[in-house]
């Protein structure tokens, strides 16, 4: 990031906070202490009224009634916004029912030259889930699960929820503490701590029939929940390095409780860490089949002997 761009970004960063420290600036922008101090002094010289706090923790805050200039987007920022916006087409994301209105407002904020660039990008770029015969950005609408927006609205107020789930035509109710709401393989999933059974559970939002606040007074605190999860966390015994081909296979299919961490910004390499129940015959068979499905673009860092033996047996059966 260039110095001018960094300083402008730091100005908006500190203007949006009641208080900040040099250490926070260093960490957020990955710069040295001396660079952070120089940047802060330049920002002060530009007229932003910063007040230094004396004390052990120190820090700064912005004086009241200070206002930054009107936000203006660069050409690259406009492209980034619209490419991200176009990439969400047909993704069933919440709050995008008014996609056409949002697009028109965004187009109205930019110059005619920038509008022409966006129209050209829209004609050239196609994303997964886009109908190539009707790729127009403004003609598409998103229809997320009807309970998704209600779920988000409630969890922003309180993450203790009472959810109703339909499983095999049987309705069940669970008091939960919601840890994460995430989207995987085109499905929205609730990662939660079951407050009754006191263990981690994952629920598909598609199975959700109702959600409401869980208002009981006697409930575990967030700290206690994280402690219980830490104690219940199983030891990882399978660690794999995935290349681009294995990552592509992983995206096509993987067991619900397995995830990867990308190890480069281009998402072409990743590490997979999980726990396998070696005494569970069904799970062992599923994992063995799945590892073969990933293909040869993997490196094994750690693997139980039982899994390795299962792979050897399976490959022996397949060999001519």
C-alpha positions as a printed Julia matrix, in Angstrom:
320×3 Matrix{Float64}:
   0.0     0.0     0.0
   1.41    3.38   -1.01
   2.07    5.98    1.69
  -0.65    8.43    0.55
  -3.23    5.65    0.32
  -2.17    4.29    3.73
  -2.47    7.66    5.43
  -5.94    8.25    3.95
  -7.03    4.81    5.13
  -5.58    5.41    8.61
  -7.47    8.73    8.81
 -10.77    6.95    8.18
  -9.79    4.13   10.54
  -9.16    6.45   13.48
 -12.09    8.72   12.65
 -14.44    5.74   13.06
 -13.16    4.93   16.54
 -13.57    6.61   19.87
 -10.05    5.61   20.9
  -6.99    4.0    19.3
  -3.36    3.2    20.16
  -0.12    3.12   18.2
  -0.01   -0.67   18.69
  -3.42   -1.02   17.05
  -2.28    1.04   14.05
   0.89   -1.08   13.77
  -1.08   -4.32   13.81
  -3.92   -3.19   11.54
  -1.66   -1.78    8.81
   1.37   -4.03    9.33
   3.81   -1.16    9.83
   6.6    -0.42   12.31
   6.18    1.75   15.39
   8.26    4.55   13.91
   6.21    4.52   10.69
   2.96    4.57   12.68
   4.15    7.55   14.73
   5.25    9.43   11.59
   1.88    8.77    9.94
   0.0    10.01   13.01
   2.08   13.21   13.05
   1.36   13.79    9.35
  -2.35   13.29    9.96
  -2.22   15.82   12.81
  -0.37   18.26   10.52
  -3.17   17.9     7.97
  -5.6    19.28   10.54
  -7.2    16.25   12.14
  -7.63   17.17   15.83
  -6.09   14.27   17.77
  -5.71   14.32   21.55
  -3.0    12.17   23.15
  -3.87   10.41   26.4
  -1.27   10.13   29.14
  -1.08    6.94   31.13
   0.1     3.36   31.16
  -1.92    2.32   28.09
  -1.81    5.71   26.42
  -3.42    6.22   23.06
  -5.31    8.89   21.16
  -8.83   10.01   20.51
 -10.35   12.36   17.95
 -11.86   15.6    19.25
 -15.62   15.9    18.92
 -17.15   17.58   15.88
 -14.23   16.65   13.64
 -15.41   15.75   10.15
 -13.49   14.16    7.29
 -14.05   15.2     3.66
 -16.78   13.5     1.63
 -15.94    9.9     0.74
 -14.85    9.49   -2.86
 -14.0     6.2    -4.54
 -11.01    5.63   -6.8
 -11.46    3.85  -10.14
 -10.04    0.63   -8.69
 -12.29    0.86   -5.63
 -15.35    1.26   -7.89
 -14.3    -1.79   -9.89
 -13.73   -3.77   -6.69
 -17.2    -2.86   -5.36
 -19.01   -3.81   -8.54
 -17.05   -6.99   -9.15
 -17.83   -8.11   -5.6
 -21.46   -7.12   -6.14
 -21.69   -9.02   -9.42
 -20.04  -12.07   -7.89
 -22.92  -12.41   -5.4
 -25.55  -12.95   -8.09
 -27.79  -15.96   -7.46
 -26.03  -16.65   -4.17
 -29.17  -16.42   -2.0
 -27.62  -13.86    0.32
 -29.75  -11.88    2.8
 -30.73   -8.24    2.23
 -30.27   -8.38   -1.55
 -33.95   -8.41   -2.52
 -33.54   -4.79   -3.6
 -30.53   -5.55   -5.81
 -31.77   -3.34   -8.66
 -32.27   -0.37   -6.32
 -28.82   -0.87   -4.81
 -27.19   -1.1    -8.22
 -28.92    2.07   -9.47
 -27.81    4.02   -6.38
 -24.23    2.84   -6.73
 -24.21    3.77  -10.42
 -25.57    7.22   -9.52
 -22.56    7.87   -7.25
 -19.95    7.55   -9.98
 -18.96    9.45  -13.1
 -20.09    8.59  -16.64
 -16.64    7.22  -17.51
 -16.74    4.95  -14.46
 -20.28    3.86  -15.39
 -19.09    2.86  -18.86
 -16.29    0.81  -17.32
 -18.75   -1.0   -15.05
 -21.15   -1.74  -17.93
 -18.24   -3.17  -19.93
 -17.12   -5.33  -16.99
 -20.67   -6.57  -16.6
 -20.7    -7.66  -20.25
 -17.34   -9.45  -20.02
 -17.35  -11.11  -16.59
 -19.44  -14.18  -15.81
 -19.5   -15.74  -12.35
 -20.61  -19.1   -11.04
 -24.4   -19.29  -10.95
 -24.87  -16.64  -13.65
 -27.12  -17.43  -16.58
 -24.92  -16.63  -19.62
 -28.05  -15.95  -21.7
 -29.21  -13.29  -19.23
 -26.17  -11.97  -17.34
 -27.52   -8.45  -16.79
 -26.69   -7.31  -13.27
 -29.92   -5.36  -12.84
 -32.29   -8.12  -13.97
 -31.43  -10.61  -11.25
 -32.97  -11.1    -7.85
 -31.92  -13.13   -4.81
 -34.22  -15.35   -2.81
 -32.51  -16.46    0.41
 -34.15  -18.81    2.88
 -37.13  -16.93    4.41
 -35.83  -17.49    7.96
 -32.32  -16.19    7.24
 -32.97  -12.46    7.67
 -35.02  -13.06   10.82
 -32.21  -15.18   12.22
 -29.62  -12.46   11.51
 -31.81   -9.73   13.02
 -32.21  -11.72   16.25
 -28.6   -12.8    16.62
 -27.42   -9.19   16.27
 -29.41   -8.5    19.45
 -28.63  -11.72   21.31
 -26.8   -14.89   20.3
 -28.78  -17.03   22.75
 -31.59  -18.42   20.59
 -34.35  -21.01   20.66
 -34.51  -22.64   17.25
 -37.05  -25.09   15.83
 -35.74  -27.61   13.31
 -37.6   -30.14   11.19
 -35.62  -33.37   10.92
 -37.14  -36.28    8.99
 -40.61  -34.73    9.38
 -40.1   -34.48   13.15
 -39.97  -31.01   14.71
 -37.43  -30.49   17.47
 -36.51  -27.43   19.54
 -32.99  -26.55   20.66
 -31.76  -23.78   22.96
 -28.42  -22.7    21.49
 -25.66  -20.14   21.65
 -24.87  -19.22   18.04
 -21.13  -19.28   17.33
 -21.12  -18.69   13.57
 -23.54  -18.4    10.7
 -21.77  -19.44    7.52
 -22.38  -20.51    3.94
 -20.84  -23.68    2.57
 -21.52  -25.6    -0.64
 -24.51  -23.31   -1.36
 -26.09  -23.99    2.04
 -26.37  -21.7     5.07
 -25.34  -23.45    8.3
 -25.61  -22.59   12.0
 -22.59  -23.53   14.08
 -23.83  -23.52   17.66
 -23.33  -24.69   21.21
 -26.3   -26.79   22.33
 -27.13  -25.4    25.78
 -28.92  -28.61   26.83
 -26.39  -31.23   25.72
 -23.48  -28.79   26.11
 -21.73  -29.71   22.87
 -21.05  -28.3    19.42
 -23.8   -28.8    16.83
 -24.35  -27.71   13.24
 -27.85  -27.09   11.85
 -28.82  -26.35    8.21
 -30.82  -23.13    7.94
 -32.99  -24.88    5.33
 -34.38  -27.07    8.13
 -35.2   -24.07   10.33
 -38.93  -23.56   10.95
 -38.77  -20.93   13.69
 -36.31  -18.88   15.71
 -36.82  -16.7    18.78
 -34.75  -15.26   21.62
 -33.83  -17.65   24.42
 -34.69  -15.48   27.4
 -34.09  -17.81   30.34
 -32.12  -16.1    33.12
 -30.12  -19.18   34.11
 -27.81  -19.76   31.19
 -24.12  -20.32   30.62
 -22.02  -17.23   29.99
 -20.08  -16.9    26.75
 -16.84  -17.46   28.67
 -18.16  -20.72   30.15
 -19.35  -21.89   26.74
 -15.92  -21.32   25.18
 -14.31  -23.15   28.11
 -16.63  -26.14   27.63
 -15.9   -26.19   23.9
 -12.17  -26.06   24.56
 -12.39  -29.02   26.93
 -14.54  -31.02   24.5
 -12.32  -30.26   21.52
 -10.86  -33.49   20.18
  -7.21  -33.9    19.37
  -6.41  -33.38   15.69
  -4.95  -36.53   14.12
  -5.2   -35.82   10.39
  -3.24  -32.94    8.82
  -2.97  -32.56    5.04
  -1.5   -29.97    2.67
  -3.78  -29.42   -0.33
  -2.76  -28.19   -3.77
  -5.07  -26.47   -6.29
  -6.53  -29.74   -7.71
  -7.29  -31.1    -4.24
  -8.87  -27.78   -3.24
 -11.12  -27.95   -6.3
 -12.19  -31.46   -5.28
 -12.7   -30.31   -1.69
 -15.08  -27.6    -2.89
 -17.12  -30.2    -4.78
 -17.6   -32.37   -1.71
 -16.37  -32.71    1.85
 -17.8   -33.99    5.13
 -19.74  -31.39    7.1
 -17.27  -31.12   10.0
 -14.13  -30.73    7.88
 -12.74  -27.32    6.87
  -9.53  -25.96    5.35
  -7.31  -22.92    5.96
  -5.85  -21.26    2.89
  -2.1   -20.66    3.1
  -1.7   -18.09    0.32
  -3.75  -15.09   -0.82
  -4.67  -16.77   -4.13
  -6.33  -19.73   -2.34
  -4.29  -22.25   -4.34
  -2.76  -23.99   -1.3
  -4.39  -24.93    1.98
  -4.05  -26.99    5.14
  -6.72  -29.39    6.36
  -6.86  -30.36   10.03
  -9.46  -32.63   11.6
 -10.07  -35.5    14.01
 -10.98  -38.99   12.81
 -12.63  -41.63   14.99
 -10.47  -44.59   13.98
 -12.76  -47.01   15.85
 -15.86  -45.83   13.96
 -16.12  -48.16   10.95
 -18.6   -46.0     9.04
 -16.59  -42.82    9.51
 -13.36  -44.57    8.54
 -14.94  -45.84    5.31
 -16.31  -42.37    4.48
 -12.98  -40.64    5.15
 -11.03  -43.22    3.15
 -13.32  -42.79    0.13
 -13.16  -39.03    0.48
  -9.33  -38.92    0.66
  -9.2   -40.94   -2.56
 -11.71  -38.5    -4.05
  -9.35  -35.59   -3.25
  -6.77  -37.16   -5.54
  -2.99  -37.08   -5.56
  -2.53  -33.32   -5.07
  -2.09  -33.68   -1.3
   0.82  -34.05    1.12
   0.37  -35.88    4.4
   1.72  -34.16    7.49
  -0.04  -36.4     9.97
  -2.35  -39.42    9.52
  -3.48  -42.28   11.8
  -2.0   -45.66   10.88
  -5.52  -47.07   10.57
  -6.4   -44.54    7.85
  -3.12  -45.18    6.02
  -3.75  -48.95    6.1
  -7.31  -48.39    4.82
  -5.99  -46.34    1.89
  -3.38  -49.02    1.05
  -6.05  -51.75    1.09
  -8.37  -49.71   -1.11
  -5.6   -48.89   -3.62
  -4.56  -52.56   -3.68
  -8.13  -53.53   -4.59
  -8.15  -50.99   -7.43
  -4.71  -51.9    -8.81
  -4.63  -54.13  -11.95
